[in-house]
Amino acid sequence: MNINELLIYGRKYLLDTNIENIPLKIRLLLEHILNMNKYELVINHTQEIDDFKFNEFKNGLEKIKNNIPIQYIINNQEFMKMNFYVDENVLIPQPDTEILVEEVLKYCNKNFDNSTVKILDLCTGSGAIAISLAKYIENCEIVASDISNKALQIAKLNAEKNLVHTKISFIESDMFSNINMNDFDIIVSNPPYIETNTILSLDADVQKEPKIALDGGIDGLDFYKIIINNAFNYLKNNGKLFLEIGYNQKDKLFKLISESEYFTEPICVKDLSNNDRVIICKNTRF
């Protein structure tokens, strides 16, 4: 069987499923198995595939059929023009989170010319945010924390893979519990923010992602409350807090911020789909 026939086989195999983006997932699976890019698949479409690779392809198709995210099957997700290793221990980085990273980068470019910026990334997961910031900010010291040791091991791997491991310290911490520094210029976080009862209504493949990285409690605000009530202790005066939020959480977060004694000037940035996505506010504890 050649490459073109494999692509046809894969589409037929998944034809009667409710899987979305079947052609894309089949192509990504085949690229991974054959170590080719999409252009090489086209150029070599008549290349014959041996039985070992065919069986690997079939096993991958079965995983797709069982709603395993393709990113977990191929152990890769692209984010901010970099490749990240991902598996079932970490949330899959999403394009919307690039908005969060880009807002931090804009702020740093305007306010930290040659000086070193100190950043805390809470709930780092795969390390996508911290690593992207380390990659694109020349002078920075970043602390990336997570409650999951398995997630931290993956984040460390990704930092080494993207050649920024010397700029990031990784700390196993339940939110702020093991954070000892109190002079960060920026705290950034994409915490779990899905309402507990909503998780079961998410797409089947999303439900394969770690619940600990999705579940934000009954109202989806558990982690935001912890951050807003504690982050001022770890930020410099006038330091900035950057939070990714769910599309329907802006008003609730603005209310939490307005009730805080320590954060002011909240603004909200929309994503490319015009949904509220990032909240930025300033620490004024002194």
C-alpha positions in Angstrom: 0.0 0.0 0.0 1.4 3.4 -0.9 1.0 6.8 0.9 -2.0 7.9 -1.3 -3.8 4.6 -0.6 -3.1 5.0 3.1 -4.8 8.4 3.1 -7.8 6.9 1.4 -7.8 3.9 3.7 -7.8 6.2 6.8 -10.7 8.3 5.6 -12.8 5.2 5.0 -11.8 3.8 8.4 -13.1 6.9 10.1 -16.0 7.5 7.7 -18.9 6.6 10.0 -17.6 8.4 13.1 -18.4 11.8 14.4 -14.7 12.8 14.5 -14.0 16.3 13.3 -11.2 17.3 10.9 -10.6 13.7 9.8 -8.3 14.5 6.8 -6.1 16.8 8.9 -5.7 14.2 11.7 -4.9 11.4 9.2 -2.3 13.6 7.5 -0.7 14.6 10.9 -0.7 10.9 11.9 1.0 9.8 8.7 3.5 12.7 8.8 4.5 11.5 12.3 4.8 7.8 11.4 6.7 8.4 8.2 8.7 11.4 9.6 7.7 13.5 6.6 6.1 17.0 6.2 2.9 17.6 4.3 4.8 18.5 1.1 6.9 15.3 1.3 3.7 13.3 1.6 2.4 14.8 -1.7 5.7 14.4 -3.5 6.1 10.8 -2.4 2.5 9.8 -2.7 3.3 6.6 -4.6 5.9 5.4 -2.1 5.1 1.9 -0.7 4.8 1.5 3.0 5.9 -1.6 4.9 3.7 -3.7 7.1 5.2 -2.3 10.3 4.3 1.3 9.4 0.9 0.2 8.2 0.1 -1.5 11.5 1.4 1.6 13.3 -1.0 3.7 11.2 -3.9 1.4 11.9 -3.2 1.7 15.7 -3.2 5.4 15.4 -6.5 5.4 13.5 -8.1 3.3 16.3 -6.9 5.9 18.8 -8.4 8.7 16.8 -11.6 6.7 16.6 -11.6 6.5 20.4 -11.3 10.3 20.6 -7.7 10.4 21.8 -6.5 13.8 20.7 -4.1 13.6 17.7 -1.6 15.7 19.7 -1.4 13.0 22.3 -0.9 10.3 19.6 1.9 12.1 17.9 3.2 13.8 21.1 3.4 17.2 19.5 1.6 20.5 19.4 2.8 23.7 17.7 2.6 26.9 19.7 4.1 30.3 19.0 6.1 28.8 16.1 7.7 26.1 18.3 7.0 22.4 18.9 6.0 21.1 22.3 5.9 17.6 23.5 2.5 16.8 25.0 0.8 13.7 26.4 -2.1 12.9 28.7 -0.5 14.6 31.7 -0.7 18.1 30.3 -3.3 20.4 28.6 -2.8 20.8 24.9 -1.7 24.4 24.2 -4.3 26.2 22.1 -4.0 29.1 19.7 -6.1 31.3 22.0 -3.4 31.2 24.6 -1.0 32.8 22.1 -3.0 36.0 22.7 -2.0 35.9 26.3 1.6 35.4 25.4 1.5 38.2 22.9 0.1 40.6 25.4 2.9 39.9 27.8 5.4 40.4 25.1 3.9 43.7 24.1 4.1 44.9 27.7 7.7 43.8 28.1 8.8 45.4 24.8 7.4 48.7 26.0 8.6 48.6 29.6 11.8 46.6 29.8 14.4 47.8 27.3 17.6 46.4 28.6 16.6 45.5 32.1 15.7 42.0 33.2 12.0 41.2 33.6 11.1 38.7 36.3 8.0 36.6 35.5 6.0 33.9 37.4 4.0 31.5 35.2 1.4 29.8 37.4 -0.1 26.4 36.3 2.5 26.1 33.6 1.4 22.6 32.4 3.5 21.8 29.2 5.4 25.0 29.8 4.1 26.6 26.6 3.7 30.1 28.1 6.9 30.3 30.1 9.0 28.8 27.3 7.5 31.1 24.7 8.2 34.1 26.9 11.8 32.9 27.5 12.2 32.4 23.7 11.1 35.9 22.7 12.3 38.0 25.7 16.0 38.5 25.6 16.5 39.5 29.3 14.2 37.5 31.6 14.1 35.3 34.6 11.1 33.0 34.7 9.7 30.8 37.4 7.2 28.2 36.1 5.1 26.3 38.7 2.6 23.5 38.6 1.0 21.2 41.2 1.7 18.2 38.9 5.3 16.8 39.0 4.5 14.9 35.7 3.6 18.2 34.0 6.8 19.8 35.3 8.9 17.0 33.8 7.3 17.6 30.5 7.7 21.4 30.8 11.4 20.9 31.6 11.7 18.6 28.5 10.1 21.3 26.4 12.4 24.0 27.8 15.4 21.9 26.8 13.9 21.1 23.4 13.4 24.8 22.7 16.8 25.8 24.1 15.5 28.1 26.9 16.1 25.9 30.0 18.7 28.2 31.4 16.2 31.1 31.7 13.5 29.1 33.6 13.3 27.7 37.1 10.6 25.0 37.6 8.9 24.6 41.0 6.4 22.1 42.1 3.8 24.1 43.9 0.1 24.2 44.7 -0.5 27.7 43.4 1.6 30.0 45.6 2.4 27.5 48.4 6.1 27.0 47.4 6.7 30.4 45.7 9.2 32.3 47.9 10.1 35.2 45.6 8.1 38.4 46.1 9.5 40.7 43.5 8.0 39.6 40.2 7.3 42.2 37.5 4.7 40.0 36.0 2.5 37.1 37.0 0.9 35.2 34.1 -1.5 32.3 34.3 -3.9 30.2 32.2 -5.5 28.4 35.1 -8.2 25.7 35.0 -11.4 27.7 34.4 -14.1 25.3 33.1 -17.1 25.0 35.3 -17.2 21.5 36.9 -20.6 20.6 35.5 -19.7 21.8 32.0 -16.7 19.4 31.6 -19.0 16.5 30.7 -20.5 18.5 27.8 -17.2 19.3 26.2 -16.0 17.5 23.0 -15.0 13.9 23.6 -11.4 14.5 22.8 -11.2 17.5 25.2 -12.5 15.2 27.9 -9.4 13.1 27.4 -7.2 16.0 28.7 -6.3 16.1 32.4 -9.3 17.1 34.5 -7.0 18.8 36.9 -6.0 21.3 34.2 -9.7 21.9 33.1 -11.8 22.0 36.3 -12.1 25.5 37.8 -14.8 24.5 40.3 -18.5 25.0 40.4 -18.4 28.5 39.0 -15.1 28.2 37.1 -13.5 30.8 39.3 -11.7 28.8 42.0 -8.2 29.5 40.8 -8.9 33.1 39.8 -10.0 33.8 43.4 -6.8 32.3 44.7 -4.7 34.3 42.3 -6.4 37.7 42.8 -6.4 37.2 46.6 -2.7 36.3 46.8 -0.8 37.6 43.8 -0.2 41.0 45.2 2.2 39.4 47.8 4.4 38.2 45.0 4.4 41.2 42.6 6.3 44.5 42.7 4.3 47.6 43.2 2.7 48.4 39.8 3.5 44.9 38.7 1.1 43.3 36.1 -1.2 40.3 36.3 -2.1 38.6 33.0 -4.9 36.0 33.0 -6.4 33.9 30.3 -10.2 33.6 30.8 -13.2 31.8 29.4 -15.3 33.7 26.8 -18.1 34.4 29.3 -16.0 35.3 32.4 -15.0 38.9 31.9 -17.7 40.5 34.1 -17.2 38.0 36.9 -13.4 38.6 36.8 -13.8 42.4 36.7 -16.1 42.1 39.8 -13.5 40.1 41.6 -10.8 42.6 40.7 -12.9 45.6 41.8 -13.5 43.9 45.2 -9.8 43.5 45.7 -7.8 46.0 47.7 -4.7 45.5 45.5 -5.5 45.4 41.8 -6.7 48.2 39.6 -7.1 49.3 36.0 -8.4 46.0 34.6 -8.6 45.8 30.8 -9.8 42.9 28.6 -8.3 41.8 25.3 -10.3 39.8 22.8 -9.1 36.8 20.7 -9.3 36.4 17.0 -12.9 35.1 17.3 -13.8 38.4 19.1 -14.3 36.5 22.4 -13.0 38.0 25.7 -9.8 36.1 26.3 -7.2 38.0 28.4 -7.5 40.2 31.5 -4.7 42.5 32.5 -4.6 44.5 35.8 -2.1 46.3 37.9 -0.9 45.7 41.5 -1.2 48.8 43.7 -0.7 47.3 47.2 1.6 50.2 48.4 
